[in-house]
Amino acid sequence: MIVLDTKAIKTISNLLTAVKTDAATHADERVLHATYRCNDLAILLRDKLKIHPGEAKRRTR
């Protein structure tokens, strides 16, 4: 069993947020939403990743 302290969990959470933001930025730069016939990146993220619309919008800021 692996036991993580609060600091380790926060670090992992921060890294995950950075990766999500970076992936959304790269998708936006490549105009990936147009490939899937979506009007904008938030719609693509919502539809393909099955995430809440508000979360999709936050990732595209």
RORONU-348239 format. One record per residue (C-alpha): residue in three letters; z, x, y. Coordinates in steps of 0.1 Angstrom, whole numbers, padded with zeros to 4 digits, always signed. Layout:
<pts>
ALAZXY...
</pts>
This chain:
<pts>
MET+0000+0000+0000ILE-0009+0013+0035VAL+0015+0006+0062LEU+0003+0009+0098ASP+0025+0011+0128THR+0018-0008+0160LYS+0001+0021+0177ALA-0023+0026+0149ILE-0032-0011+0148LYS-0038-0011+0186THR-0060+0020+0183ILE-0081+0003+0155SER-0083-0028+0176ASN-0095-0008+0206LEU-0121+0010+0186LEU-0134-0022+0171THR-0138-0037+0206ALA-0157-0007+0217VAL-0181-0009+0188LYS-0187-0046+0194THR-0194-0039+0230ASP-0217-0010+0223ALA-0237-0030+0197ALA-0242-0058+0221THR-0253-0034+0248HIS-0279-0018+0225ALA-0291-0052+0214ASP-0295-0062+0250GLU-0314-0030+0259ARG-0338-0036+0230VAL-0343-0072+0240LEU-0334-0081+0205HIS-0328-0118+0213ALA-0365-0122+0220THR-0374-0110+0185TYR-0353-0139+0172ARG-0367-0164+0197CYS-0334-0169+0215ASN-0332-0174+0252ASP-0305-0148+0257LEU-0283-0123+0238ALA-0252-0146+0239ILE-0272-0172+0219LEU-0283-0146+0194LEU-0248-0134+0189ARG-0234-0169+0185ASP-0261-0180+0160LYS-0264-0148+0139LEU-0228-0136+0139LYS-0214-0171+0138ILE-0189-0164+0167HIS-0174-0187+0193PRO-0198-0192+0223GLY-0171-0179+0247GLU-0167-0147+0226ALA-0205-0143+0225LYS-0207-0146+0263ARG-0179-0121+0268ARG-0197-0095+0247THR-0228-0098+0269ARG-0212-0091+0302
</pts>
